[in-house]
Amino acid sequence: MQCPSCGATMNRHAEKPIKGHAEDTTHYDAAIGGTVAAIHTCPGCGKVATELEPVRSA
Amino acid sequence: MNEIRPLDIPVILGTTRKQRMSFHAARFVYGELQKRRGVVTSLIDIGELALPVDDAGEGVKDARFSAAMERADAIVIVSPEYNHSFPGLLKHVLDSCLKEYIHKAAGVVGVSAGVFGGARVIEHFQPVLRELGLVSIFWDVNFGGVDKVFDPGGQLLDPAYIRRTEKFLSELIWMAKVLRYGRDNVPLDKE
């Protein structure tokens, strides 16, 4: 992911489970029991961004 | 390690009550942080945020508080102990953010009129910090008998707190540096 503030390549350093949201069929992961948000940080300016992980097949 | 950006470590004053002695503790820690080279800090009074209380998370998020948490490399939470735990409004404010906290350091300063110095509120905070993605340090500052630690004008009466706070901040800054390096440079391992 590119930083929306400064354009640098962001580092994907965490995944945070967010329980529930079963209605989100694109992102709901039944194995986790929720969606998973990937956390990205920009090494240039410190900006934080998230993106929901798509569902992975077992 | 990125040495260009100074570490950003705001101090959060976690109570809105009138005549709150935690204000003196927060201002003292804020002042000690200002003395650290390579650190920028600010004092955030949750009483100035005025978050709605009829919703949560993104529904009540304060843009300035969110931006401050995003900029932060670590946070200091100054919390009084009310009936053995933290103020509900402080929890409400902290819960308004999430991604902003991930893999950042947190230190808790406990304040109480009694002898335990907020030890119980600091313990109560540990599972909350973990769920928010914050990394707790093992040094605390306990302002017990706080009405005797500061005079009514906020002047520190017990110089031992200078040494205790120095240790607390050194650990917090170390953790903030390490976690910034990790956030900036160490990707999550993929199977």
gemmi code that builds the backbone of each chain (N, CA, C; Angstrom):
import gemmi

chains = {
    "A": [
        ("MET", (0.847, -1.199, 0.000), (0.000, 0.000, 0.000), (0.879, 1.244, 0.000)),
        ("GLN", (0.483, 2.228, -0.791), (1.212, 3.492, -0.819), (0.569, 4.470, 0.166)),
        ("CYS", (1.407, 5.258, 0.813), (0.906, 6.215, 1.805), (0.032, 7.273, 1.135)),
        ("PRO", (-1.203, 7.469, 1.615), (-2.060, 8.490, 1.013), (-1.579, 9.907, 1.280)),
        ("SER", (-0.647, 10.060, 2.241), (-0.156, 11.408, 2.555), (1.106, 11.760, 1.791)),
        ("CYS", (2.102, 10.833, 1.795), (3.395, 11.199, 1.206), (3.819, 10.273, 0.066)),
        ("GLY", (3.080, 9.203, -0.182), (3.361, 8.346, -1.321), (4.374, 7.248, -1.077)),
        ("ALA", (4.975, 7.215, 0.105), (5.962, 6.170, 0.401), (5.269, 4.811, 0.529)),
        ("THR", (6.058, 3.754, 0.369), (5.505, 2.418, 0.550), (5.302, 2.154, 2.046)),
        ("MET", (4.092, 1.766, 2.412), (3.771, 1.544, 3.822), (4.149, 0.125, 4.234)),
        ("ASN", (4.375, -0.042, 5.540), (4.711, -1.351, 6.093), (3.471, -1.984, 6.718)),
        ("ARG", (3.160, -3.186, 6.284), (2.002, -3.914, 6.806), (2.462, -4.716, 8.019)),
        ("HIS", (2.158, -4.207, 9.225), (2.781, -4.786, 10.416), (1.806, -5.463, 11.369)),
        ("ALA", (0.521, -5.420, 11.100), (-0.411, -6.052, 12.043), (-1.711, -6.416, 11.347)),
        ("GLU", (-2.383, -7.382, 11.935), (-3.744, -7.731, 11.536), (-4.594, -7.725, 12.792)),
        ("LYS", (-5.690, -6.996, 12.759), (-6.552, -6.877, 13.942), (-7.894, -7.528, 13.647)),
        ("PRO", (-8.283, -8.532, 14.433), (-9.613, -9.118, 14.229), (-10.699, -8.178, 14.738)),
        ("ILE", (-11.749, -8.069, 13.965), (-12.907, -7.271, 14.373), (-14.094, -8.209, 14.365)),
        ("LYS", (-14.533, -8.585, 15.543), (-15.563, -9.613, 15.670), (-16.889, -9.150, 15.089)),
        ("GLY", (-17.646, -10.106, 14.565), (-18.954, -9.805, 14.011), (-18.869, -9.450, 12.537)),
        ("HIS", (-19.806, -8.632, 12.075), (-19.840, -8.169, 10.683), (-20.054, -9.318, 9.697)),
        ("ALA", (-20.862, -10.287, 10.097), (-21.123, -11.432, 9.227), (-21.829, -11.015, 7.936)),
        ("GLU", (-22.459, -9.848, 7.978), (-23.150, -9.366, 6.775), (-22.173, -8.956, 5.672)),
        ("ASP", (-20.918, -8.756, 6.038), (-19.917, -8.356, 5.053), (-19.329, -9.613, 4.413)),
        ("THR", (-20.027, -10.119, 3.413), (-19.640, -11.408, 2.834), (-18.308, -11.344, 2.095)),
        ("THR", (-17.893, -10.152, 1.732), (-16.606, -10.006, 1.041), (-15.443, -10.193, 2.009)),
        ("HIS", (-15.643, -9.800, 3.284), (-14.526, -9.783, 4.223), (-14.711, -10.670, 5.451)),
        ("TYR", (-15.938, -11.119, 5.717), (-16.170, -11.922, 6.921), (-15.466, -13.274, 6.800)),
        ("ASP", (-14.672, -13.567, 7.800), (-13.911, -14.825, 7.813), (-14.489, -15.697, 8.923)),
        ("ALA", (-15.197, -16.739, 8.552), (-15.883, -17.573, 9.541), (-14.894, -18.235, 10.493)),
        ("ALA", (-13.705, -18.529, 10.024), (-12.712, -19.161, 10.899), (-12.276, -18.224, 12.017)),
        ("ILE", (-12.304, -16.940, 11.744), (-11.914, -15.936, 12.735), (-13.126, -15.464, 13.531)),
        ("GLY", (-14.289, -15.544, 12.914), (-15.500, -15.041, 13.566), (-15.661, -13.544, 13.388)),
        ("GLY", (-15.064, -13.011, 12.336), (-15.166, -11.572, 12.093), (-14.367, -11.190, 10.865)),
        ("THR", (-14.187, -9.902, 10.691), (-13.323, -9.429, 9.615), (-11.924, -9.206, 10.179)),
        ("VAL", (-10.966, -9.090, 9.282), (-9.577, -8.866, 9.710), (-9.074, -7.602, 9.021)),
        ("ALA", (-8.646, -6.643, 9.835), (-8.114, -5.385, 9.302), (-6.595, -5.430, 9.316)),
        ("ALA", (-6.005, -5.236, 8.156), (-4.539, -5.126, 8.088), (-4.151, -3.690, 8.402)),
        ("ILE", (-3.131, -3.540, 9.247), (-2.679, -2.216, 9.675), (-1.374, -1.894, 8.959)),
        ("HIS", (-1.340, -0.754, 8.293), (-0.145, -0.305, 7.578), (0.337, 1.007, 8.192)),
        ("THR", (1.666, 1.140, 8.340), (2.235, 2.403, 8.819), (3.250, 2.905, 7.804)),
        ("CYS", (3.249, 4.217, 7.583), (4.192, 4.830, 6.654), (5.495, 5.155, 7.381)),
        ("PRO", (6.628, 4.610, 6.918), (7.899, 4.936, 7.564), (8.353, 6.367, 7.294)),
        ("GLY", (7.729, 7.006, 6.324), (8.125, 8.376, 6.016), (7.466, 9.401, 6.920)),
        ("CYS", (6.156, 9.259, 7.126), (5.438, 10.305, 7.866), (4.635, 9.772, 9.047)),
        ("GLY", (4.581, 8.456, 9.224), (3.861, 7.898, 10.368), (2.377, 7.694, 10.149)),
        ("LYS", (1.885, 8.019, 8.965), (0.461, 7.831, 8.663), (0.060, 6.366, 8.868)),
        ("VAL", (-1.122, 6.148, 9.403), (-1.644, 4.803, 9.616), (-2.822, 4.585, 8.683)),
        ("ALA", (-2.863, 3.420, 8.048), (-3.987, 3.096, 7.163), (-4.395, 1.646, 7.395)),
        ("THR", (-5.635, 1.348, 7.106), (-6.130, -0.014, 7.270), (-6.800, -0.470, 5.993)),
        ("GLU", (-6.848, -1.767, 5.807), (-7.653, -2.348, 4.730), (-8.167, -3.692, 5.222)),
        ("LEU", (-9.401, -3.989, 4.887), (-9.969, -5.263, 5.288), (-9.449, -6.371, 4.395)),
        ("GLU", (-9.064, -7.462, 5.024), (-8.571, -8.614, 4.281), (-9.746, -9.299, 3.582)),
        ("PRO", (-9.564, -9.713, 2.335), (-10.620, -10.491, 1.686), (-10.697, -11.882, 2.316)),
        ("VAL", (-11.846, -12.499, 2.225), (-12.014, -13.842, 2.772), (-11.110, -14.813, 2.029)),
        ("ARG", (-10.441, -15.676, 2.796), (-9.588, -16.696, 2.180), (-10.288, -18.041, 2.268)),
        ("SER", (-10.208, -18.778, 1.190), (-10.816, -20.107, 1.225), (-9.958, -21.043, 2.063)),
        ("ALA", (-10.601, -22.026, 2.689), (-9.874, -22.936, 3.576), (-8.966, -23.859, 2.777)),
    ],
    "B": [
        ("MET", (17.089, 3.087, 11.954), (15.925, 3.652, 12.638), (15.701, 5.094, 12.178)),
        ("ASN", (14.443, 5.456, 12.025), (14.111, 6.798, 11.579), (14.364, 7.801, 12.710)),
        ("GLU", (15.405, 8.631, 12.549), (15.746, 9.601, 13.584), (15.283, 10.995, 13.204)),
        ("ILE", (14.582, 11.110, 12.066), (14.191, 12.429, 11.581), (12.999, 12.947, 12.375)),
        ("ARG", (12.004, 12.142, 12.481), (10.812, 12.565, 13.209), (11.032, 12.381, 14.707)),
        ("PRO", (10.816, 13.409, 15.527), (10.903, 13.197, 16.977), (9.802, 12.256, 17.435)),
        ("LEU", (10.033, 11.593, 18.539), (8.974, 10.765, 19.110), (7.847, 11.669, 19.599)),
        ("ASP", (6.631, 11.262, 19.335), (5.459, 12.030, 19.761), (4.775, 11.265, 20.885)),
        ("ILE", (4.760, 11.855, 22.070), (4.204, 11.156, 23.239), (3.241, 12.090, 23.984)),
        ("PRO", (1.970, 12.076, 23.628), (1.010, 12.913, 24.349), (0.658, 12.333, 25.718)),
        ("VAL", (0.260, 13.221, 26.599), (-0.207, 12.852, 27.936), (-1.719, 13.073, 27.964)),
        ("ILE", (-2.463, 12.034, 28.311), (-3.924, 12.129, 28.339), (-4.389, 12.275, 29.785)),
        ("LEU", (-5.027, 13.381, 30.078), (-5.623, 13.602, 31.403), (-7.003, 12.969, 31.388)),
        ("GLY", (-7.176, 11.916, 32.204), (-8.333, 11.052, 32.055), (-9.515, 11.313, 32.948)),
        ("THR", (-9.721, 12.517, 33.385), (-10.892, 12.809, 34.205), (-11.408, 14.200, 33.890)),
        ("THR", (-12.720, 14.356, 34.034), (-13.344, 15.653, 33.759), (-13.861, 16.323, 35.028)),
        ("ARG", (-13.645, 15.683, 36.168), (-14.244, 16.207, 37.405), (-13.656, 17.561, 37.819)),
        ("LYS", (-14.484, 18.333, 38.509), (-14.012, 19.596, 39.064), (-12.964, 19.317, 40.147)),
        ("GLN", (-12.027, 20.214, 40.295), (-10.990, 20.133, 41.333), (-10.234, 18.805, 41.274)),
        ("ARG", (-10.028, 18.304, 40.086), (-9.338, 17.032, 39.886), (-7.852, 17.183, 40.199)),
        ("MET", (-7.366, 16.386, 41.131), (-5.946, 16.401, 41.471), (-5.112, 15.739, 40.380)),
        ("SER", (-5.732, 14.914, 39.563), (-5.010, 14.291, 38.451), (-4.456, 15.332, 37.483)),
        ("PHE", (-5.064, 16.497, 37.470), (-4.551, 17.566, 36.608), (-3.113, 17.904, 36.985)),
        ("HIS", (-2.846, 17.988, 38.288), (-1.483, 18.310, 38.736), (-0.513, 17.207, 38.328)),
        ("ALA", (-0.936, 15.950, 38.464), (-0.077, 14.826, 38.078), (0.192, 14.853, 36.582)),
        ("ALA", (-0.842, 15.101, 35.791), (-0.682, 15.135, 34.331), (0.243, 16.272, 33.916)),
        ("ARG", (0.055, 17.417, 34.535), (0.896, 18.566, 34.182), (2.352, 18.317, 34.573)),
        ("PHE", (2.551, 17.631, 35.696), (3.910, 17.309, 36.124), (4.580, 16.347, 35.123)),
        ("VAL", (3.899, 15.276, 34.758), (4.475, 14.309, 33.810), (4.715, 14.980, 32.460)),
        ("TYR", (3.776, 15.791, 32.046), (3.928, 16.555, 30.792), (5.196, 17.414, 30.849)),
        ("GLY", (5.412, 18.065, 31.967), (6.608, 18.895, 32.118), (7.890, 18.084, 32.064)),
        ("GLU", (7.873, 16.897, 32.667), (9.064, 16.035, 32.632), (9.310, 15.536, 31.207)),
        ("LEU", (8.251, 15.246, 30.479), (8.407, 14.807, 29.085), (8.977, 15.920, 28.211)),
        ("GLN", (8.590, 17.139, 28.501), (9.089, 18.273, 27.711), (10.602, 18.420, 27.832)),
        ("LYS", (11.177, 17.887, 28.895), (12.629, 18.004, 29.108), (13.415, 16.990, 28.291)),
        ("ARG", (12.727, 15.987, 27.731), (13.414, 14.919, 27.003), (13.755, 15.374, 25.586)),
        ("ARG", (15.019, 15.179, 25.221), (15.424, 15.493, 23.852), (14.829, 14.474, 22.886)),
        ("GLY", (14.453, 14.932, 21.716), (13.926, 14.036, 20.696), (12.481, 13.627, 20.934)),
        ("VAL", (11.813, 14.324, 21.851), (10.415, 14.010, 22.150), (9.578, 15.278, 22.018)),
        ("VAL", (8.443, 15.151, 21.350), (7.448, 16.226, 21.391), (6.236, 15.683, 22.140)),
        ("THR", (5.596, 16.539, 22.876), (4.477, 16.083, 23.698), (3.367, 17.123, 23.698)),
        ("SER", (2.246, 16.716, 24.214), (1.104, 17.616, 24.360), (0.270, 17.086, 25.515)),
        ("LEU", (-0.549, 17.938, 26.067), (-1.434, 17.533, 27.163), (-2.863, 17.539, 26.636)),
        ("ILE", (-3.465, 16.363, 26.607), (-4.825, 16.220, 26.098), (-5.779, 16.045, 27.270)),
        ("ASP", (-6.682, 16.991, 27.422), (-7.677, 16.964, 28.499), (-8.967, 16.394, 27.919)),
        ("ILE", (-9.373, 15.217, 28.398), (-10.572, 14.609, 27.810), (-11.808, 15.470, 28.048)),
        ("GLY", (-11.729, 16.365, 29.010), (-12.847, 17.266, 29.262), (-13.051, 18.276, 28.154)),
        ("GLU", (-12.039, 18.446, 27.307), (-12.155, 19.396, 26.201), (-12.611, 18.728, 24.912)),
        ("LEU", (-12.801, 17.417, 24.934), (-13.156, 16.703, 23.711), (-14.667, 16.687, 23.479)),
        ("ALA", (-15.429, 16.605, 24.554), (-16.899, 16.643, 24.453), (-17.451, 15.627, 23.467)),
        ("LEU", (-17.035, 14.385, 23.607), (-17.559, 13.335, 22.736), (-19.021, 13.042, 23.070)),
        ("PRO", (-19.863, 12.798, 22.048), (-21.217, 12.323, 22.343), (-21.150, 10.990, 23.086)),
        ("VAL", (-22.167, 10.707, 23.873), (-22.166, 9.452, 24.638), (-23.284, 8.508, 24.194)),
        ("ASP", (-23.910, 8.816, 23.049), (-25.008, 7.967, 22.578), (-24.576, 7.027, 21.459)),
        ("ASP", (-23.255, 6.915, 21.234), (-22.756, 5.999, 20.219), (-21.307, 5.679, 20.597)),
        ("ALA", (-20.591, 4.988, 19.711), (-19.221, 4.600, 20.052), (-18.370, 4.541, 18.791)),
        ("GLY", (-17.072, 4.419, 18.977), (-16.138, 4.227, 17.871), (-16.194, 5.357, 16.857)),
        ("GLU", (-16.308, 4.951, 15.580), (-16.315, 5.952, 14.517), (-17.472, 6.935, 14.669)),
        ("GLY", (-18.535, 6.480, 15.334), (-19.721, 7.312, 15.487), (-19.515, 8.520, 16.377)),
        ("VAL", (-18.493, 8.497, 17.222), (-18.262, 9.634, 18.127), (-16.851, 10.185, 17.997)),
        ("LYS", (-16.098, 9.665, 17.056), (-14.670, 10.000, 16.985), (-14.446, 11.509, 16.867)),
        ("ASP", (-13.497, 12.011, 17.669), (-13.083, 13.409, 17.617), (-11.866, 13.491, 16.686)),
        ("ALA", (-11.966, 14.308, 15.650), (-10.914, 14.347, 14.623), (-9.559, 14.740, 15.208)),
        ("ARG", (-9.558, 15.673, 16.147), (-8.273, 16.115, 16.716), (-7.663, 15.022, 17.571)),
        ("PHE", (-8.500, 14.340, 18.356), (-7.973, 13.261, 19.196), (-7.474, 12.113, 18.324)),
        ("SER", (-8.234, 11.778, 17.286), (-7.810, 10.716, 16.380), (-6.471, 11.051, 15.727)),
        ("ALA", (-6.320, 12.290, 15.279), (-5.067, 12.703, 14.639), (-3.910, 12.660, 15.644)),
        ("ALA", (-4.184, 13.054, 16.866), (-3.132, 13.031, 17.895), (-2.696, 11.602, 18.191)),
        ("MET", (-3.658, 10.677, 18.220), (-3.310, 9.279, 18.471), (-2.566, 8.680, 17.277)),
        ("GLU", (-2.931, 9.105, 16.082), (-2.230, 8.606, 14.892), (-0.788, 9.094, 14.860)),
        ("ARG", (-0.577, 10.332, 15.261), (0.797, 10.878, 15.284), (1.632, 10.250, 16.392)),
        ("ALA", (0.976, 9.796, 17.446), (1.683, 9.355, 18.649), (2.529, 8.113, 18.405)),
        ("ASP", (3.668, 8.070, 19.071), (4.481, 6.851, 19.124), (4.227, 6.122, 20.436)),
        ("ALA", (3.760, 6.829, 21.411), (3.415, 6.260, 22.722), (2.427, 7.220, 23.374)),
        ("ILE", (1.711, 6.717, 24.364), (0.827, 7.592, 25.122), (1.038, 7.378, 26.607)),
        ("VAL", (0.846, 8.457, 27.345), (0.803, 8.380, 28.808), (-0.641, 8.649, 29.210)),
        ("ILE", (-1.208, 7.717, 29.950), (-2.572, 7.895, 30.453), (-2.481, 8.226, 31.934)),
        ("VAL", (-2.980, 9.382, 32.300), (-3.027, 9.769, 33.711), (-4.464, 9.568, 34.175)),
        ("SER", (-4.636, 8.592, 35.048), (-5.996, 8.213, 35.428), (-6.177, 8.193, 36.939)),
        ("PRO", (-7.220, 8.843, 37.409), (-7.584, 8.663, 38.809), (-8.243, 7.297, 38.988)),
        ("GLU", (-8.307, 6.859, 40.216), (-8.996, 5.600, 40.521), (-10.330, 5.937, 41.163)),
        ("TYR", (-11.422, 5.621, 40.452), (-12.762, 5.865, 40.958), (-13.398, 4.511, 41.264)),
        ("ASN", (-13.700, 4.263, 42.510), (-14.286, 2.975, 42.916), (-13.488, 1.801, 42.352)),
        ("HIS", (-12.174, 1.886, 42.496), (-11.223, 0.836, 42.121), (-10.989, 0.690, 40.623)),
        ("SER", (-11.494, 1.594, 39.789), (-11.255, 1.438, 38.357), (-11.131, 2.806, 37.689)),
        ("PHE", (-11.151, 2.791, 36.354), (-10.932, 4.025, 35.606), (-12.246, 4.755, 35.359)),
        ("PRO", (-12.173, 6.054, 35.101), (-13.394, 6.804, 34.789), (-14.032, 6.289, 33.497)),
        ("GLY", (-15.348, 6.167, 33.503), (-16.052, 5.692, 32.310), (-15.818, 6.582, 31.107)),
        ("LEU", (-15.732, 7.879, 31.332), (-15.539, 8.787, 30.201), (-14.163, 8.602, 29.566)),
        ("LEU", (-13.174, 8.265, 30.365), (-11.843, 7.994, 29.812), (-11.888, 6.761, 28.910)),
        ("LYS", (-12.553, 5.732, 29.364), (-12.696, 4.515, 28.546), (-13.443, 4.832, 27.250)),
        ("HIS", (-14.478, 5.661, 27.367), (-15.263, 6.050, 26.190), (-14.379, 6.773, 25.171)),
        ("VAL", (-13.535, 7.660, 25.646), (-12.629, 8.393, 24.742), (-11.626, 7.431, 24.111)),
        ("LEU", (-11.010, 6.578, 24.912), (-10.024, 5.641, 24.360), (-10.669, 4.720, 23.328)),
        ("ASP", (-11.894, 4.298, 23.583), (-12.587, 3.377, 22.675), (-12.971, 4.026, 21.347)),
        ("SER", (-12.846, 5.337, 21.240), (-13.233, 5.998, 19.996), (-12.196, 5.805, 18.893)),
        ("CYS", (-11.035, 5.273, 19.235), (-9.996, 4.991, 18.243), (-9.600, 3.525, 18.326)),
        ("LEU", (-8.948, 3.034, 17.269), (-8.407, 1.676, 17.307), (-7.145, 1.569, 16.444)),
        ("LYS", (-7.288, 1.768, 15.144), (-6.108, 1.598, 14.272), (-4.987, 2.546, 14.673)),
        ("GLU", (-5.371, 3.664, 15.275), (-4.372, 4.662, 15.656), (-3.408, 4.149, 16.727)),
        ("TYR", (-3.830, 3.110, 17.489), (-3.030, 2.658, 18.628), (-2.113, 1.471, 18.317)),
        ("ILE", (-2.330, 0.805, 17.209), (-1.740, -0.527, 17.027), (-0.205, -0.489, 17.068)),
        ("HIS", (0.354, -1.311, 17.906), (1.808, -1.443, 18.075), (2.452, -0.137, 18.550)),
        ("LYS", (1.799, 0.526, 19.478), (2.365, 1.719, 20.108), (2.440, 1.493, 21.617)),
        ("ALA", (3.330, 2.209, 22.263), (3.578, 1.992, 23.689), (2.612, 2.799, 24.547)),
        ("ALA", (2.320, 2.252, 25.724), (1.442, 2.955, 26.663), (1.960, 2.800, 28.080)),
        ("GLY", (1.953, 3.888, 28.796), (2.281, 3.878, 30.223), (1.149, 4.523, 30.986)),
        ("VAL", (0.859, 3.988, 32.166), (-0.268, 4.492, 32.952), (0.236, 5.104, 34.262)),
        ("VAL", (-0.255, 6.281, 34.546), (0.026, 6.975, 35.799), (-1.254, 6.925, 36.627)),
        ("GLY", (-1.173, 6.308, 37.789), (-2.343, 6.198, 38.650), (-2.356, 7.294, 39.705)),
        ("VAL", (-3.556, 7.772, 39.996), (-3.714, 8.853, 40.964), (-4.836, 8.481, 41.926)),
        ("SER", (-4.560, 8.587, 43.221), (-5.629, 8.331, 44.190), (-5.384, 9.114, 45.468)),
        ("ALA", (-6.453, 9.289, 46.213), (-6.339, 9.934, 47.513), (-5.798, 8.954, 48.544)),
        ("GLY", (-5.996, 7.666, 48.290), (-5.554, 6.637, 49.224), (-4.109, 6.237, 49.004)),
        ("VAL", (-3.704, 5.216, 49.770), (-2.280, 4.865, 49.805), (-1.822, 4.057, 48.595)),
        ("PHE", (-2.743, 3.464, 47.831), (-2.326, 2.565, 46.756), (-1.922, 3.297, 45.473)),
        ("GLY", (-2.189, 4.563, 45.395), (-1.700, 5.349, 44.261), (-2.222, 4.904, 42.918)),
        ("GLY", (-3.462, 4.454, 42.896), (-4.041, 4.058, 41.608), (-3.548, 2.707, 41.108)),
        ("ALA", (-2.973, 1.897, 41.992), (-2.454, 0.580, 41.570), (-3.561, -0.263, 40.940)),
        ("ARG", (-4.768, -0.163, 41.473), (-5.854, -0.997, 40.944), (-6.318, -0.507, 39.586)),
        ("VAL", (-6.332, 0.803, 39.386), (-6.754, 1.296, 38.067), (-5.712, 0.922, 37.013)),
        ("ILE", (-4.456, 0.914, 37.390), (-3.413, 0.518, 36.432), (-3.589, -0.949, 36.051)),
        ("GLU", (-3.876, -1.802, 37.012), (-4.115, -3.216, 36.701), (-5.358, -3.385, 35.828)),
        ("HIS", (-6.395, -2.620, 36.125), (-7.615, -2.723, 35.314), (-7.375, -2.314, 33.874)),
        ("PHE", (-6.410, -1.449, 33.674), (-6.134, -0.980, 32.321), (-5.464, -2.038, 31.446)),
        ("GLN", (-4.804, -3.011, 32.039), (-3.965, -3.894, 31.228), (-4.739, -4.646, 30.133)),
        ("PRO", (-5.859, -5.283, 30.438), (-6.584, -5.952, 29.339), (-7.148, -4.980, 28.315)),
        ("VAL", (-7.467, -3.777, 28.750), (-7.993, -2.767, 27.812), (-6.898, -2.354, 26.839)),
        ("LEU", (-5.722, -2.078, 27.366), (-4.606, -1.671, 26.506), (-4.297, -2.759, 25.491)),
        ("ARG", (-4.293, -3.989, 25.953), (-3.990, -5.123, 25.068), (-4.993, -5.195, 23.924)),
        ("GLU", (-6.280, -5.065, 24.229), (-7.302, -5.160, 23.185), (-7.232, -3.995, 22.213)),
        ("LEU", (-6.766, -2.849, 22.691), (-6.623, -1.690, 21.812), (-5.375, -1.784, 20.939)),
        ("GLY", (-4.552, -2.796, 21.164), (-3.343, -2.953, 20.358), (-2.147, -2.215, 20.904)),
        ("LEU", (-2.305, -1.627, 22.090), (-1.204, -0.911, 22.725), (-0.305, -1.883, 23.475)),
        ("VAL", (0.947, -1.491, 23.649), (1.911, -2.326, 24.358), (2.238, -1.644, 25.692)),
        ("SER", (1.874, -2.299, 26.760), (2.039, -1.721, 28.095), (3.472, -1.875, 28.585)),
        ("ILE", (3.978, -0.869, 29.250), (5.309, -0.966, 29.854), (5.171, -1.421, 31.307)),
        ("PHE", (6.307, -1.847, 31.906), (6.227, -2.391, 33.266), (6.557, -1.375, 34.349)),
        ("TRP", (6.858, -0.148, 33.979), (6.991, 0.912, 34.976), (5.677, 1.672, 35.047)),
        ("ASP", (5.282, 2.021, 36.256), (4.122, 2.883, 36.478), (4.576, 4.054, 37.344)),
        ("VAL", (3.734, 5.058, 37.441), (3.919, 6.070, 38.480), (2.638, 6.071, 39.298)),
        ("ASN", (2.787, 5.951, 40.603), (1.631, 5.891, 41.499), (1.605, 7.132, 42.389)),
        ("PHE", (0.662, 8.008, 42.131), (0.496, 9.187, 42.973), (-0.528, 8.849, 44.064)),
        ("GLY", (-0.047, 8.260, 45.151), (-0.917, 7.955, 46.287), (-0.943, 9.126, 47.252)),
        ("GLY", (-2.062, 9.256, 47.973), (-2.198, 10.403, 48.869), (-1.928, 11.699, 48.128)),
        ("VAL", (-2.559, 11.815, 46.958), (-2.174, 12.871, 46.016), (-2.338, 14.273, 46.595)),
        ("ASP", (-3.223, 14.428, 47.571), (-3.401, 15.758, 48.148), (-2.197, 16.190, 48.983)),
        ("LYS", (-1.298, 15.211, 49.244), (-0.076, 15.550, 49.964), (1.142, 15.572, 49.042)),
        ("VAL", (0.941, 15.124, 47.806), (2.046, 15.119, 46.835), (2.168, 16.484, 46.160)),
        ("PHE", (1.032, 17.131, 45.972), (1.010, 18.462, 45.362), (0.337, 19.440, 46.322)),
        ("ASP", (0.792, 20.679, 46.297), (0.062, 21.694, 47.058), (-1.145, 22.139, 46.232)),
        ("PRO", (-2.032, 22.948, 46.794), (-3.246, 23.320, 46.045), (-2.975, 24.000, 44.714)),
        ("GLY", (-1.806, 24.596, 44.579), (-1.457, 25.243, 43.321), (-0.798, 24.315, 42.320)),
        ("GLY", (-0.594, 23.051, 42.700), (-0.007, 22.082, 41.782), (1.499, 21.940, 41.913)),
        ("GLN", (2.079, 22.573, 42.905), (3.528, 22.465, 43.106), (3.850, 21.114, 43.736)),
        ("LEU", (4.831, 20.421, 43.148), (5.226, 19.111, 43.667), (5.881, 19.260, 45.031)),
        ("LEU", (5.414, 18.479, 46.003), (5.955, 18.557, 47.369), (6.916, 17.421, 47.673)),
        ("ASP", (6.837, 16.326, 46.917), (7.677, 15.156, 47.178), (8.622, 14.937, 45.994)),
        ("PRO", (9.898, 15.272, 46.146), (10.828, 15.184, 45.006), (11.111, 13.757, 44.545)),
        ("ALA", (10.719, 12.756, 45.325), (10.926, 11.368, 44.882), (10.210, 11.082, 43.570)),
        ("TYR", (9.145, 11.835, 43.304), (8.398, 11.603, 42.071), (9.175, 11.989, 40.819)),
        ("ILE", (10.164, 12.821, 40.997), (10.996, 13.178, 39.834), (11.777, 11.951, 39.380)),
        ("ARG", (12.381, 11.255, 40.333), (13.152, 10.044, 40.027), (12.255, 8.932, 39.483)),
        ("ARG", (11.110, 8.747, 40.109), (10.182, 7.695, 39.661), (9.699, 7.971, 38.236)),
        ("THR", (9.398, 9.199, 37.963), (8.898, 9.547, 36.633), (10.001, 9.426, 35.596)),
        ("GLU", (11.218, 9.731, 35.993), (12.360, 9.578, 35.078), (12.479, 8.122, 34.623)),
        ("LYS", (12.376, 7.191, 35.558), (12.461, 5.763, 35.216), (11.308, 5.343, 34.313)),
        ("PHE", (10.134, 5.785, 34.658), (8.921, 5.484, 33.878), (9.075, 5.983, 32.440)),
        ("LEU", (9.529, 7.207, 32.286), (9.630, 7.777, 30.943), (10.753, 7.136, 30.140)),
        ("SER", (11.836, 6.773, 30.798), (12.931, 6.121, 30.070), (12.468, 4.801, 29.467)),
        ("GLU", (11.712, 4.031, 30.233), (11.189, 2.767, 29.722), (10.187, 3.008, 28.585)),
        ("LEU", (9.338, 4.005, 28.770), (8.334, 4.312, 27.750), (8.998, 4.750, 26.441)),
        ("ILE", (10.017, 5.561, 26.539), (10.706, 6.065, 25.340), (11.437, 4.919, 24.633)),
        ("TRP", (12.045, 4.039, 25.409), (12.703, 2.867, 24.800), (11.673, 2.052, 24.012)),
        ("MET", (10.556, 1.792, 24.633), (9.527, 0.990, 23.964), (8.977, 1.726, 22.743)),
        ("ALA", (8.828, 3.021, 22.848), (8.327, 3.809, 21.716), (9.281, 3.741, 20.536)),
        ("LYS", (10.578, 3.810, 20.813), (11.571, 3.733, 19.729), (11.531, 2.366, 19.051)),
        ("VAL", (11.499, 1.330, 19.861), (11.514, -0.034, 19.313), (10.253, -0.299, 18.491)),
        ("LEU", (9.117, 0.118, 19.008), (7.865, -0.130, 18.299), (7.769, 0.720, 17.036)),
        ("ARG", (8.314, 1.921, 17.065), (8.309, 2.703, 15.820), (9.153, 1.988, 14.760)),
        ("TYR", (10.304, 1.496, 15.175), (11.143, 0.759, 14.224), (10.355, -0.421, 13.639)),
        ("GLY", (9.663, -1.133, 14.501), (8.875, -2.275, 14.038), (7.757, -1.867, 13.102)),
        ("ARG", (7.035, -0.807, 13.459), (5.929, -0.367, 12.595), (6.443, 0.085, 11.235)),
        ("ASP", (7.599, 0.724, 11.258), (8.134, 1.278, 10.015), (8.825, 0.232, 9.141)),
        ("ASN", (9.421, -0.783, 9.774), (10.353, -1.624, 9.028), (10.104, -3.129, 9.068)),
        ("VAL", (9.357, -3.616, 10.035), (9.228, -5.071, 10.183), (7.838, -5.494, 9.727)),
        ("PRO", (7.741, -6.161, 8.584), (6.427, -6.582, 8.109), (5.907, -7.789, 8.875)),
        ("LEU", (4.608, -7.912, 8.886), (3.992, -9.082, 9.520), (4.381, -10.332, 8.742)),
        ("ASP", (4.785, -11.362, 9.462), (5.184, -12.609, 8.821), (3.958, -13.280, 8.219)),
        ("LYS", (4.098, -13.746, 7.022), (2.992, -14.455, 6.375), (3.339, -15.925, 6.238)),
        ("GLU", (2.353, -16.775, 6.512), (2.600, -18.208, 6.408), (2.756, -18.623, 4.964)),
    ],
}
model = gemmi.Model(1)
for chain_id, residues in chains.items():
    chain = gemmi.Chain(chain_id)
    for i, (resn, *xyz) in enumerate(residues, 1):
        res = gemmi.Residue()
        res.name, res.seqid = resn, gemmi.SeqId(i, " ")
        for name, pos in zip(("N", "CA", "C"), xyz):
            atom = gemmi.Atom()
            atom.name, atom.element = name, gemmi.Element(name[0])
            atom.pos, atom.b_iso = gemmi.Position(*pos), 0.0
            res.add_atom(atom)
        chain.add_residue(res)
    model.add_chain(chain)
structure = gemmi.Structure()
structure.add_model(model)
structure.setup_entities()
